[in-house]
Amino acid sequence: MMEAQEEKKAAPRRMDVRLYFRQQPVMLALVAGLGVMFFLATAGLSRAYHTQRNALGSRWFNRAVGDLKAGNFVSAMNESRSALLYSRDNYGYQLTLAEALIGLKRTDEAYSYLVNLWDRQPEDGVVNLELARIAAQRGRTEQAQRYYNNAIYAVWPGDQEGKRRDTRVELIEYLLRIHSTAEAQAELIALEQNLGDDAAQQEHAGDLFVRAQDYEHALGAYHMALKSDPHNMAALAGAGLAAFQLGRYPLAERYLQEAVASNAGDTKSEDLLKTTEEVLRMDPFRRQISVAHRDDIVVDAFETAGQRLKSCGMTSSSAMPVGAQATLADSWAKMKPQISAGNLRRDPDLVEEAMDLVFRIERQTNATCGTPEGADLALLLIAKLHEGS
């Protein structure tokens, strides 16, 4: 009897247990579903938050880029800093801030950003170029050259070859400013190999070669520019100057005549042309001139040198040493009676002797009385042209 009663009491408990176990999976699923929903909601909110932050950072950054291009460096700096509030380690934002600081001449602050950026991406062309400029400003020549060379071979956005070429040109300009002429010439030769037929670029290369006193390569660059643009006034003037410096006076005359004809305001080319014509007129050793013409030139040159010697001796501020003046004056006076067209025709060796004295007079007076003008300058250039011949 008691067993029946206990059985009756236990039956509801067994039903409760079975009901509990039937409900547990549903509850677990419900809890899991709520957990997933909570996770997804949290992830969505996080993504929305980060998307919003990125959008705000990007908006400030785009404003900074626009102001940087417009030269509004204060605004660009503030906008870059605002962008960095939303993405503190963003490479582009830090670089824009550094460039804005450079524009504001706050070089030390910019340098600290740039060095950190270089550590992250040492192949970045923009960063290397800015570091090169700062090193150049600080007089750190080796460091500047290293960063410039890094920039030349670095990675650039957009027109990579154009950026590399412009960077090499900037390096050449820097080397010329610090008078590293030989290094500038080497960089110019490397530049020239990659220029192609572009007239403006060849003309600029020619100008740089002239500044580096490499007149042979300068003439070649101007020639390339004129092949593409035969009426390029600057290239004509540059070619005339380069040919003049090389002592190729007939070629210089041709280029300079064209330069003056195309640009009446080019007084420098006009002056060079006058000197060139004077050199060609007064050189007795030019080919294809008659003996009579040669003798007349020697007589004229001898008189010109005598006048130069006399006037130089009268210049008290920079007078020729007395011994040298006396020696040259005695030699000139002793030879003077012999210098006539007839004597020169009868004694060809006298031509060499007379012109040797003329050249010695012009060199000595140039050293003691300064650079001459006109016919004396022409004779000095002719002396240089025939040195060692």
Number of C-alpha atoms within 10 A of each C-alpha: 6 7 8 9 9 10 11 11 11 11 10 11 11 11 11 11 11 11 11 12 11 11 11 11 11 11 12 11 11 12 12 12 12 12 12 12 12 12 12 12 12 12 12 12 12 12 12 12 12 14 12 13 16 15 14 17 23 19 14 22 26 18 16 28 23 13 18 21 11 10 14 16 22 16 17 29 26 17 25 29 21 20 28 21 15 18 18 13 10 13 15 14 24 24 19 23 28 27 26 29 21 20 18 15 12 13 17 13 13 24 20 11 19 22 15 15 19 16 9 11 14 17 16 18 26 20 25 26 22 21 24 25 21 20 20 21 12 11 12 13 15 12 17 24 18 15 24 28 19 21 27 23 18 20 18 17 9 8 8 15 14 12 20 22 18 14 21 22 20 15 27 24 16 19 21 18 12 12 12 13 18 14 14 26 22 11 16 23 13 13 18 18 8 10 16 11 15 13 22 18 17 25 26 19 24 31 23 23 27 21 17 22 16 21 23 16 20 29 25 19 28 29 21 21 28 22 14 14 16 13 14 20 20 21 29 29 26 28 32 30 26 28 23 23 17 16 18 15 22 16 17 27 23 15 25 31 20 18 26 20 13 16 15 10 11 16 11 12 25 19 12 19 24 16 21 24 15 18 24 17 13 21 22 22 16 11 8 6 11 10 14 12 11 20 21 17 18 25 18 14 23 23 15 16 24 20 13 21 22 13 13 21 20 12 12 9 9 14 15 21 11 9 9 13 19 13 11 18 17 12 13 20 12 10 15 15 9 14 19 15 19 12 14 22 15 9 12 12 10 17 21 15 11 21 21 13 18 26 23 15 24 25 21 19 27 18 11 16 21 12 13 15 11 11 19 26 18 24 26 24 22 20 19 13 16 12 9 6 4
